[in-house]
Amino acid sequence: MNKPLQIVDIGVNLAHRSFQSDRKEVIERAFAAGVGVMVVTGTSLTGSQEALQIAQEYPDQIYATAGVHPHDSRNCSEETISELRRLATNEEVVAIGECGLDFNRDFSPRPQQEKWFEAQVALAEELQIPVFLHERDAQQRFCEILVRVRKMVPAVVHCFTGTREELNAYLDMDLHIGITGWICDERRGIHLRELVKEIPPERLMIETDAPFLIPRTMPNKPKDGRNEPAFLPNVLQAVADCLGKPAADVAEMTTQTAKNFFQLGIKSPRSKTS
Ligand SMILES: [Zn+2]
């Protein structure tokens, strides 16, 4: 008999408003689908506070990140960074982020994106916890800042969709890579199917980025197009197909990588009293 999957969704936006009315059911469906652990992405100060609250309701099954997305960096301040620092003293917070640069949509001015990206990487270094990174159309500046500020902490580029050169640059910087349902997209994701083979197993993790990026290969997609963590097995299967490995092996491999990366299930030595 097959063992049930116990995969880790390293990036799910459960604090997003589209999950407001049925979050509990969404979470239960994810558990039933074999998603044993979820890391809820914090994308703003309030979003990070909500992510932490959700994590606290499901000890050892749901964790959170604390950060400000580049889209929201125009609302970031020194006080925001202090609040993130305080949030991160909770053991449920396993990374700073998502933070980074997004020059594709430029929802915040670039100088502000850069300033608060740098401040969050510095915060992760100060706290010695991993960073959850977002980069779109900004790789050069992104790498410059990361090389300058990051010293020790592990970091993952979530939702990688880039080119071979971009992947190599990230691997050379010792970064982990998060793969979403983008790899299931027959229009935009074809190149990823080759590239995923080049990611060392100890650096490869999977995520839904729900409610975004519903896997296009999914049969019977919900009409509203909302992605859910319960759909992570579709991403797993796509990655397994690319690697030519059984899904169970890729499940075990990516789960182990996620547990090591986020130190899941290992009680944090971080002090709550500072
Ligand atoms: Zn992102």
Residues whose N, C-alpha, C, O or C-beta is under 5 A from the ligand:
A	BS01	ZN	H134
